[in-house]
Amino acid sequence: MIAGTAFDADRFRTALEDQGSTAVIPCHRSRARAIPYDPDPYEEHHLAECFFNGIEQFRRIATRYEKTAANFLATAHLAAAMVWLR
């Protein structure tokens, strides 16, 4: 599970461990003892966030104007292609 520092809670980390997941969460600055994490997957998380931010710049995607799932998916594909071509 890749998440931001907002999810840096002991309760959340133990729930992930109980599920068998590995937490890739940077520690919050106020934590007394830093918990190590692998920064490489976290960098990929940043790229994905930037991509979705680029898609949401298209008004039809952000406000979900399309009524059917097929039309929304087609519009999302078009927006993704436009972001990729930038």
N, C-alpha and C positions, 0 to 999 in steps of 0.2 A: 504494500500500500504506500503510495507516494502522496504526501500531503504537506501543507505549509505549517508554519510554526503555530498557527491557531489550534492545531490538533495535537499539540505537544502536552498531553496529559497522561499521567500514569494509568488512570482507568482505561483510557482509549488504547494505550500501548498493550496493556495486559489482555484486553478484549481481542486485539489483533493476534497476539501470541496464542490465545486459546483457540482461535480459528486456524492456526498454522500459517499465518501470514507474517511476512517480514516488514517491519516499519522502516520506511525511509522518510524520516521526519527530522528536520533540523531543530535543535533545542531552542527554546525561548530564552531570551537574554537573562531573565530573572531566575532561571533554574540554577540551583547551587552547584550541582555536579553535571557537567555536560555529558550527554549520551552520544557516542560516535554514530555516524551514519555515512553511507556511501554517496558522495556528491554527484557522481556521474548520472545515475538515474534521475536525480533531482533536477539536473540541467535539462534532461529530456522533458520533464514535467513542465518546465518553463517554456520550452518550445511549443508544446501542445497548448498551453494556456494562451500564448501569443497567437497561435493559429485560430483558436476559437474566438478570441477577441477580434481578429480580422474578419471572420465570418459574420460576427454580430454587428459589424459596421454596416451591413446591408439591412436596410429597414424592413424588408419583407421577412427576413429571417428573425430579426430581433422581436418583431411584433406578431409574428406567426399569422400573417394575412391569409395564407392558403388554407382552404377548408378541408381538403382531403390529405391523407398521409402521403399518397403518391405525388401530389403536386408539391407538397412541402419538401419531400425528399428530392425531387427534381430541382427545386429552387436552391436547396442546400448544396446539391452537387454543382450547380452553376456558380454559386457563391464561392465554393471551395476552389473551383477552377480559376476564378478571378483572383482569389488571394494567392494561389500558387503561381499565377502568371506575373504578379507584381514584382 
